[in-house]
Amino acid sequence: MFNHSSQLKDQLKKALSEKGADYQARTRYLDHNTQPVYTNRLILEDSPYLLQHAHNPVDWYPWGKEAFEQAKQHNKPVFLSIGYSTCHWCHVMEEESFDNEDVAKVMNELFICIKVDRELNPDVDTYYMTAVMMMQGQGGWPMSSFLTPDRKPFFGATYFRPGQFLTLMHRVDELWQQQYQDLIEQADHYSQQISNAMAARTSLNEIGINVVELTAQTLMNHYDPQHAGFGGAPKFPNEPYLYFLFDYVIFKQDEEILSRLTETLDVLLCGGIYDQFGGGFHRYATDANWLIPHFEKMLYNQANLAVLYTQAWQITHNPEYKRISKEILDYVLREMTNADGAFFSATDADSEGEEGKYFVWNSEEIKSILGNDAGLLIDLYQFSDAGNFEGYTIPNLNKPLNYYAKKNGYDYDELLIRLDKIKETLLAERIKRIPPLLDDKVITAWNGMMIKAFSFASLIFNESSYIVAAERAAHYVLKTNKTNNNQLSRTSLNGNATTSALQEDYAYLAEALLLLYDATQNNFWLEHARKLTNYMLKHFWDKETGGFFMSAQTGNNLLPSAPKETQDNATSSGNSVALNLVCRLWRRTGDANYQHYGQQLVQAFSDDISQRPYSSAYMIKGLLELLAGEQQSYCWAGNGKVFINACAMEQDEYYLLSIDININEGNYLNLQEDSELPVLLETERGWHVEDIEYPDTVEKQVQYQIETKKVYEGNITINAKLRAIDTNKLNICKLKLTLQACDTTHCLAQEKHIVTVFLAH
């Protein structure tokens, strides 16, 4: 069925033999020696998704020049199929169509066929998904598109049943033969529309705090008051929304929005979308009330939700949020981490050909495995004989565990200890099942997200094992995810990296290294964050209209136009992450060039920001940081030479406040004008600070002055009492700190910083 040259045949045969004796070809077509009848070019690739199709009878090409040159030479249209390794409907279309000789024969005769892993080439996916959305009004995977040989789309959709697909292919061929010019004009039209949709557009509207307010209002207009979360079924966690709204809650101390956010987190942790026994979140729920998940697990969901539950605990001190965050992280360490500490990409929804089979249970199983403990589990996780999913039960909670414990007279901590032992027993049984497919490629951007999650959790929970995990993964990615020219790569598989990194890889990894720097105070991570950011600014920035291209503009790009991603989807866009990144680098280094790029980035996408702020929620989070600082319990001052961290513990009728200030060696805080102190401390409305205990100043001889000065240097602590003047349900206090940082040669201008204090009980 393939018309391969003898040289290519030898190359494919060698690649197959190098897979080893344990290699299992994914195809129905095997010879009498159980060897695959067909092997195509995808056997040469290092993407698990592409390798799944390496033995289809389709003569697949990977994304690259060769395929399009063949299309031009033979004047054939291109069939482009895009998916990813854990995509359920991608598996279905593969089995029904791509691993079907009758369908494959038509594909090979009429088209040049290209298979793309969207996780490896999200820029390609973004470009053609934009076309599908224009043509169909909706998109999804597998994405099925037809292109001209010069890579322009003229028709696209998603999944097709075999009969539909055969009919469509014959119709496309008929049009290609009889109405060729019409298809070319149609492709030109869509390409221009895509280019316009992805262009940076500047607005005349003022971009300020008003946009932050508008974003919060718009997002809350999409809140589901019945089931929590945003929008209808299928229900996604929408982490970029939550990231922004949590920062907005801290900024505005908005009790109502916090209530909606905690409702959402409570429903998520109770629902079937959460793996109640093993930890970790499935990608989304197929129903409105979060019970029936699409069972695949993605690394990015684990990373982002771990951060959000950690932040929710920081604000509320609800023990359930800490439990969930730690369970997510522990699950990732147990099941999604390689031997060297890097993080795998995803696990499939299917096992043994059935979606969810690995994760569901029935009551009889639970009784036979647990004996006397079965009653507690059956009651708590709402088991029934009828089940809630095709005769089985997806474990789920009616209420969070702290509510259940209180209602049923359990001590919460003792209940957790008992449940942990029960879950260990169940997981020991579950691991005997055939597990879902593991996609073990190491994606740079997604590892960045996970490094960020471990770093933040270590900082907030004071958990040293998490910082160890973050540093191991960071060292691995910096060392292993490198191409032959020593630049960052998009992925690695089994320690091998080939594909150049995209802008989001640089942005996400640098953002993670900054949080790792915050958690460790190790300049190694700051310097690597700067190197990654500076490379990103040099090679991905659009010098004409601003903003970042998804891929570096090297002259070898195959897409008809260079996409820029501004809208958040399952993850925050690369441009959104870049805005947060440069804002934080500016404050940690004092380099105003980063601030300049942040302002330019906002301006470049100001039309989208002002017209559709909800679609770029993580960018609006960055805008809030640019305008008002980080909404966190710590901050950097003195061009990154001074680190300030604040906390407060409840003591009867007041809170005992502690402010730690770490001043780098060779730097000091100068005496404030008209004051006996180098630091002035105030509170915002609603709070009163009293009994402030400042540390003693030290006499310092400065080289350009004859007299000594009273200063603070080294590590100091300021203690005080906080009292609430107004009723404060959020347990948040805003502190104002005024200081002036100096070194041995000069002093900076006086600085004013606002630090958020999360009050502990």
GIBEL-V160680 format. One record per residue. N is the residue number from 1. RES is the residue in one small letter. PHI is phi as a letter, one per 30 degrees, with the letter a starting at -180 (NA if undefined). OMEGA is omega in degrees with one decimal (none if undefined). Layout:
BEGIN
n={N;N}
res={RES;RES}
phi={PHI;PHI}
omega={OMEGA;OMEGA}
END
This chain:
BEGIN
n={1;2;3;4;5;6;7;8;9;10;11;12;13;14;15;16;17;18;19;20;21;22;23;24;25;26;27;28;29;30;31;32;33;34;35;36;37;38;39;40;41;42;43;44;45;46;47;48;49;50;51;52;53;54;55;56;57;58;59;60;61;62;63;64;65;66;67;68;69;70;71;72;73;74;75;76;77;78;79;80;81;82;83;84;85;86;87;88;89;90;91;92;93;94;95;96;97;98;99;100;101;102;103;104;105;106;107;108;109;110;111;112;113;114;115;116;117;118;119;120;121;122;123;124;125;126;127;128;129;130;131;132;133;134;135;136;137;138;139;140;141;142;143;144;145;146;147;148;149;150;151;152;153;154;155;156;157;158;159;160;161;162;163;164;165;166;167;168;169;170;171;172;173;174;175;176;177;178;179;180;181;182;183;184;185;186;187;188;189;190;191;192;193;194;195;196;197;198;199;200;201;202;203;204;205;206;207;208;209;210;211;212;213;214;215;216;217;218;219;220;221;222;223;224;225;226;227;228;229;230;231;232;233;234;235;236;237;238;239;240;241;242;243;244;245;246;247;248;249;250;251;252;253;254;255;256;257;258;259;260;261;262;263;264;265;266;267;268;269;270;271;272;273;274;275;276;277;278;279;280;281;282;283;284;285;286;287;288;289;290;291;292;293;294;295;296;297;298;299;300;301;302;303;304;305;306;307;308;309;310;311;312;313;314;315;316;317;318;319;320;321;322;323;324;325;326;327;328;329;330;331;332;333;334;335;336;337;338;339;340;341;342;343;344;345;346;347;348;349;350;351;352;353;354;355;356;357;358;359;360;361;362;363;364;365;366;367;368;369;370;371;372;373;374;375;376;377;378;379;380;381;382;383;384;385;386;387;388;389;390;391;392;393;394;395;396;397;398;399;400;401;402;403;404;405;406;407;408;409;410;411;412;413;414;415;416;417;418;419;420;421;422;423;424;425;426;427;428;429;430;431;432;433;434;435;436;437;438;439;440;441;442;443;444;445;446;447;448;449;450;451;452;453;454;455;456;457;458;459;460;461;462;463;464;465;466;467;468;469;470;471;472;473;474;475;476;477;478;479;480;481;482;483;484;485;486;487;488;489;490;491;492;493;494;495;496;497;498;499;500;501;502;503;504;505;506;507;508;509;510;511;512;513;514;515;516;517;518;519;520;521;522;523;524;525;526;527;528;529;530;531;532;533;534;535;536;537;538;539;540;541;542;543;544;545;546;547;548;549;550;551;552;553;554;555;556;557;558;559;560;561;562;563;564;565;566;567;568;569;570;571;572;573;574;575;576;577;578;579;580;581;582;583;584;585;586;587;588;589;590;591;592;593;594;595;596;597;598;599;600;601;602;603;604;605;606;607;608;609;610;611;612;613;614;615;616;617;618;619;620;621;622;623;624;625;626;627;628;629;630;631;632;633;634;635;636;637;638;639;640;641;642;643;644;645;646;647;648;649;650;651;652;653;654;655;656;657;658;659;660;661;662;663;664;665;666;667;668;669;670;671;672;673;674;675;676;677;678;679;680;681;682;683;684;685;686;687;688;689;690;691;692;693;694;695;696;697;698;699;700;701;702;703;704;705;706;707;708;709;710;711;712;713;714;715;716;717;718;719;720;721;722;723;724;725;726;727;728;729;730;731;732;733;734;735;736;737;738;739;740;741;742;743;744;745;746;747;748;749;750;751;752;753;754;755;756;757;758;759;760;761}
res={m;f;n;h;s;s;q;l;k;d;q;l;k;k;a;l;s;e;k;g;a;d;y;q;a;r;t;r;y;l;d;h;n;t;q;p;v;y;t;n;r;l;i;l;e;d;s;p;y;l;l;q;h;a;h;n;p;v;d;w;y;p;w;g;k;e;a;f;e;q;a;k;q;h;n;k;p;v;f;l;s;i;g;y;s;t;c;h;w;c;h;v;m;e;e;e;s;f;d;n;e;d;v;a;k;v;m;n;e;l;f;i;c;i;k;v;d;r;e;l;n;p;d;v;d;t;y;y;m;t;a;v;m;m;m;q;g;q;g;g;w;p;m;s;s;f;l;t;p;d;r;k;p;f;f;g;a;t;y;f;r;p;g;q;f;l;t;l;m;h;r;v;d;e;l;w;q;q;q;y;q;d;l;i;e;q;a;d;h;y;s;q;q;i;s;n;a;m;a;a;r;t;s;l;n;e;i;g;i;n;v;v;e;l;t;a;q;t;l;m;n;h;y;d;p;q;h;a;g;f;g;g;a;p;k;f;p;n;e;p;y;l;y;f;l;f;d;y;v;i;f;k;q;d;e;e;i;l;s;r;l;t;e;t;l;d;v;l;l;c;g;g;i;y;d;q;f;g;g;g;f;h;r;y;a;t;d;a;n;w;l;i;p;h;f;e;k;m;l;y;n;q;a;n;l;a;v;l;y;t;q;a;w;q;i;t;h;n;p;e;y;k;r;i;s;k;e;i;l;d;y;v;l;r;e;m;t;n;a;d;g;a;f;f;s;a;t;d;a;d;s;e;g;e;e;g;k;y;f;v;w;n;s;e;e;i;k;s;i;l;g;n;d;a;g;l;l;i;d;l;y;q;f;s;d;a;g;n;f;e;g;y;t;i;p;n;l;n;k;p;l;n;y;y;a;k;k;n;g;y;d;y;d;e;l;l;i;r;l;d;k;i;k;e;t;l;l;a;e;r;i;k;r;i;p;p;l;l;d;d;k;v;i;t;a;w;n;g;m;m;i;k;a;f;s;f;a;s;l;i;f;n;e;s;s;y;i;v;a;a;e;r;a;a;h;y;v;l;k;t;n;k;t;n;n;n;q;l;s;r;t;s;l;n;g;n;a;t;t;s;a;l;q;e;d;y;a;y;l;a;e;a;l;l;l;l;y;d;a;t;q;n;n;f;w;l;e;h;a;r;k;l;t;n;y;m;l;k;h;f;w;d;k;e;t;g;g;f;f;m;s;a;q;t;g;n;n;l;l;p;s;a;p;k;e;t;q;d;n;a;t;s;s;g;n;s;v;a;l;n;l;v;c;r;l;w;r;r;t;g;d;a;n;y;q;h;y;g;q;q;l;v;q;a;f;s;d;d;i;s;q;r;p;y;s;s;a;y;m;i;k;g;l;l;e;l;l;a;g;e;q;q;s;y;c;w;a;g;n;g;k;v;f;i;n;a;c;a;m;e;q;d;e;y;y;l;l;s;i;d;i;n;i;n;e;g;n;y;l;n;l;q;e;d;s;e;l;p;v;l;l;e;t;e;r;g;w;h;v;e;d;i;e;y;p;d;t;v;e;k;q;v;q;y;q;i;e;t;k;k;v;y;e;g;n;i;t;i;n;a;k;l;r;a;i;d;t;n;k;l;n;i;c;k;l;k;l;t;l;q;a;c;d;t;t;h;c;l;a;q;e;k;h;i;v;t;v;f;l;a;h}
phi={NA;c;c;d;d;d;d;d;e;d;d;d;d;d;d;d;d;d;d;j;d;d;d;c;d;c;a;d;c;b;d;d;c;h;c;d;d;c;b;c;d;d;d;d;c;c;c;e;d;d;d;d;c;d;b;d;d;d;d;d;c;d;d;l;d;e;d;d;d;d;d;d;d;c;h;c;d;c;c;c;c;b;a;a;d;c;d;d;d;d;d;d;d;d;d;d;c;d;c;b;e;d;d;d;d;d;e;d;d;c;b;c;c;b;c;b;d;d;d;d;b;d;d;d;d;d;d;d;d;e;d;d;d;d;d;c;i;a;b;l;b;d;c;b;b;c;b;d;d;c;i;c;d;c;a;a;a;c;d;b;d;e;d;e;d;d;d;d;d;d;d;d;d;d;d;d;d;c;b;e;d;d;d;d;d;d;d;d;d;d;d;d;d;d;e;d;d;c;d;d;b;c;c;d;d;d;c;b;e;e;d;d;d;d;d;d;d;d;d;d;d;c;d;c;d;d;c;i;i;b;i;c;d;d;c;c;d;h;e;e;e;d;e;d;d;d;d;d;e;d;d;c;h;c;d;d;d;e;d;d;d;d;e;d;d;d;d;d;d;d;d;d;d;c;d;d;c;c;i;j;c;d;d;a;c;d;c;d;c;i;d;c;d;d;d;d;c;c;d;d;d;d;d;d;d;d;d;d;d;d;d;d;d;e;d;c;h;d;d;d;d;d;e;d;e;d;d;d;d;d;d;d;d;d;b;b;b;d;d;c;j;d;c;d;d;a;b;d;d;c;b;h;i;b;d;i;e;d;c;c;b;b;d;d;e;d;d;d;d;c;i;d;d;d;e;d;d;d;d;d;c;h;d;b;d;d;i;b;a;h;i;c;c;d;e;a;c;d;b;e;d;d;d;d;d;d;d;c;i;c;d;e;d;d;d;d;d;d;d;e;d;d;d;e;d;d;d;d;d;d;d;d;d;d;d;d;e;c;d;c;d;c;d;d;d;d;d;e;e;d;d;e;d;d;d;d;d;d;d;d;c;h;c;d;d;d;d;d;d;d;d;e;d;d;d;d;d;d;d;c;d;b;d;d;c;i;c;e;c;d;b;b;b;h;i;c;b;b;d;d;d;c;e;d;d;d;d;d;d;d;e;d;d;d;d;d;d;e;d;c;i;c;d;e;d;d;d;d;d;d;d;d;d;d;d;d;d;d;c;c;d;d;d;d;c;i;i;c;d;d;b;d;c;c;j;c;d;c;d;e;b;d;d;b;c;c;d;d;b;d;b;d;d;e;d;d;d;d;d;d;d;d;d;d;d;e;d;c;b;i;d;d;d;d;d;d;d;d;d;d;d;d;d;d;c;d;d;d;d;d;d;b;d;d;d;b;d;d;d;d;e;d;d;d;d;d;d;b;i;d;d;b;d;b;a;c;b;h;h;i;c;b;c;b;b;b;b;b;b;d;b;h;c;b;c;d;c;b;c;c;b;c;c;e;e;i;b;a;c;d;d;d;d;h;b;c;b;d;b;c;c;b;c;d;e;j;b;b;c;b;h;d;c;d;d;d;d;c;d;b;c;c;d;c;b;d;d;d;b;d;b;c;b;i;c;b;b;c;c;a;c;c;b;d;d;c;d;b;d;c;h;b;b;c;c;c;c;c;a;b;c;b;b;d;c;a;c;d;d;e;c;b;b;c;c;d;c;c;d;c;c}
omega={178.8;176.6;-177.0;174.1;178.4;178.7;179.3;178.4;179.2;-179.5;179.8;179.2;178.8;179.9;178.5;-178.6;-179.5;177.6;175.5;-174.1;-177.1;-177.0;178.7;179.7;-178.1;-179.5;174.9;-173.7;178.7;178.3;-175.6;176.3;-177.2;173.9;-177.5;178.2;-176.2;171.2;-179.2;-172.7;-176.7;176.4;-179.3;-174.4;179.9;175.9;176.9;-179.9;179.2;179.5;175.0;-176.4;-173.9;-178.7;168.9;172.4;174.5;179.1;-174.6;165.8;166.9;176.2;179.7;-174.8;-174.1;-178.0;-176.8;174.2;176.3;178.9;178.5;-177.5;-176.7;-179.4;177.7;169.9;-179.8;167.7;-178.1;178.3;-178.1;177.2;177.4;-163.2;-177.0;-178.0;-176.1;-175.7;170.8;177.6;-178.2;-178.4;175.6;-176.3;-175.5;-170.6;-171.9;176.5;-179.4;-174.8;-177.9;178.7;-177.5;179.9;178.5;178.5;-176.4;-178.4;-169.5;-170.9;161.0;-169.9;-177.7;176.5;-177.6;171.4;-175.8;179.6;176.6;-177.7;-179.2;176.1;176.5;179.1;-178.8;-178.4;-175.0;173.2;175.3;178.1;-180.0;178.6;177.9;-175.7;-170.7;-176.8;177.1;-178.6;-179.9;-178.2;5.3;175.5;-176.4;-175.8;175.2;-172.9;168.1;177.9;175.1;164.2;-179.2;-176.7;173.3;172.2;178.6;176.2;-177.1;-176.5;173.1;169.7;-174.3;180.0;177.2;-175.1;178.4;179.0;-179.4;-178.1;178.7;178.9;178.2;178.6;178.9;179.2;179.7;-179.6;-170.0;-177.5;-174.6;-175.4;177.8;178.7;178.7;179.1;178.1;178.6;177.8;179.8;-179.1;179.9;178.0;178.4;178.5;179.6;178.6;-177.5;-175.3;-178.6;172.5;-178.9;-178.3;179.2;174.5;179.9;177.2;179.6;-178.2;-179.0;178.3;178.5;175.9;178.9;-179.6;-179.9;179.3;-179.6;-177.9;179.0;-178.0;173.6;178.5;-177.9;179.3;-175.7;-178.4;-174.1;-176.9;-174.2;-173.4;178.3;-178.0;-178.9;-6.4;-174.1;176.9;178.1;-179.6;-177.2;178.1;174.6;-174.5;177.1;-179.1;-174.1;176.1;176.7;178.4;177.8;179.7;-178.7;-175.5;-174.3;-174.7;-176.6;-176.0;179.8;176.3;178.6;178.4;179.4;179.6;172.9;-179.0;-179.8;177.9;-179.1;178.2;-176.7;177.7;-169.1;176.0;177.1;175.5;176.9;-170.2;-176.8;-175.5;-176.1;179.7;-177.3;167.5;-167.6;178.8;176.3;-179.1;-179.2;-175.2;-174.2;167.5;-175.8;-172.5;-178.0;156.9;-156.2;178.0;177.5;-179.5;-180.0;-175.4;175.3;-179.8;-177.1;-174.4;-179.9;174.2;177.1;-175.4;177.1;175.2;178.8;178.0;176.4;-179.9;-178.2;-170.0;-172.5;171.7;-174.2;178.9;-179.5;176.0;178.1;-176.7;179.5;-178.3;176.6;176.6;-176.7;179.1;175.1;180.0;178.7;-176.4;-168.1;-176.2;-178.1;179.5;-173.0;-178.8;173.2;177.4;-170.5;177.0;-171.1;-169.9;166.2;-173.2;173.0;-171.5;164.8;-176.0;176.9;-178.9;179.0;173.5;-173.1;-177.7;-168.1;-173.0;-175.1;167.0;-173.8;-178.3;175.6;-177.4;-179.3;-177.3;-177.8;-169.6;-179.3;-175.1;179.7;-175.1;-177.1;178.8;-175.3;-179.2;178.8;-174.0;-174.5;167.6;174.2;173.8;179.5;-179.2;-178.1;178.6;-177.8;175.3;177.8;177.4;179.1;166.6;-177.2;177.9;-178.6;172.2;178.4;175.3;-172.1;179.2;174.8;-179.1;-178.8;-178.7;-177.5;-173.4;173.6;176.6;164.5;-173.5;-177.5;178.4;176.6;179.3;179.6;179.6;-179.1;178.3;178.8;178.2;-178.7;176.7;178.8;-178.8;179.3;176.0;175.6;-175.9;-176.9;176.4;177.5;174.3;-173.6;172.9;177.6;175.0;172.3;-170.6;174.1;-176.8;-178.6;-174.7;-177.3;-177.0;173.6;174.6;178.2;-176.7;174.9;176.2;-178.0;179.2;179.4;-178.5;179.4;178.8;-179.5;-174.5;-178.3;-177.3;-176.1;-173.0;-178.2;-179.4;177.8;174.4;179.4;-179.4;-177.7;177.8;-178.7;-179.1;177.6;-179.2;-176.3;-179.1;-178.5;-169.0;-177.6;179.8;177.0;-178.5;178.6;173.0;172.9;-178.9;177.0;178.9;-176.2;163.7;176.6;-176.9;176.9;-179.6;-179.0;-178.7;-170.4;179.8;-178.8;174.6;-178.8;-178.4;177.1;177.3;-175.8;-177.4;-179.0;178.7;177.3;179.5;-178.8;175.2;176.9;175.3;175.0;178.2;-175.5;-174.3;-173.5;-179.2;-176.2;177.3;-177.0;177.1;-178.4;177.6;175.3;179.1;-179.7;179.4;-178.3;-178.9;175.6;179.0;-179.8;-177.1;-168.2;-176.5;-176.2;176.2;-175.4;-178.0;-174.9;177.7;-177.1;-177.1;168.3;178.3;179.9;178.7;-177.8;-173.4;-174.3;179.2;-177.5;-176.6;-177.1;-179.2;173.6;-173.5;-179.0;169.3;-178.9;177.3;-176.0;174.1;175.6;175.2;174.2;179.1;-177.1;178.9;177.7;177.6;179.7;-179.7;179.4;176.9;-177.8;-175.4;175.6;-177.8;176.8;178.1;-177.1;-178.9;-178.2;-174.6;-179.1;-176.1;177.3;177.3;176.3;179.5;178.7;176.9;179.2;178.6;-179.9;177.0;-178.8;-177.8;-177.3;-174.2;178.3;176.5;-177.8;-177.0;-177.3;-175.8;-174.8;-178.6;-178.1;-179.6;-172.4;-179.2;174.5;177.9;171.5;176.7;176.7;177.7;177.1;179.7;-175.2;-169.7;179.9;-179.6;-179.4;-170.9;-177.0;178.1;176.0;177.8;178.9;175.5;-178.6;176.4;-179.5;-177.4;179.2;-176.6;-179.8;-175.8;174.7;-179.4;-179.4;-178.3;176.9;-179.1;-173.9;179.9;175.3;176.3;-175.3;176.0;178.8;177.1;179.0;179.2;-176.3;-177.3;177.9;-177.7;178.9;178.4;174.9;-174.9;176.7;179.2;178.8;-179.4;-179.9;176.1;-171.3;176.0;-178.7;173.9;-175.8;176.5;174.0;172.9;-174.9;176.8;-177.0;176.3;177.9;-176.1;178.9;-178.8;178.2;176.8;174.2;178.0;173.7;175.4;176.7;-177.3;174.9;179.3;-167.9;-177.1;177.0;-179.5;-176.7;175.9;-179.8;173.4;-173.0;165.4;172.7;-177.5;-179.5;-179.7;177.4;174.4;178.0;179.4;173.9;176.2;175.0;178.0;175.3;177.6;174.2;-177.3;-177.2;-173.8;-178.1;179.3;174.2;177.9;177.3;173.1;178.6;177.1;-177.7;175.4;-178.0;-179.5;166.0;-173.2;-176.5;-177.8;176.3;174.1;175.0;177.3;-178.5;173.4;-177.9;174.5;178.8;177.8;175.9;176.2;-169.9;-178.5;179.6;none}
END
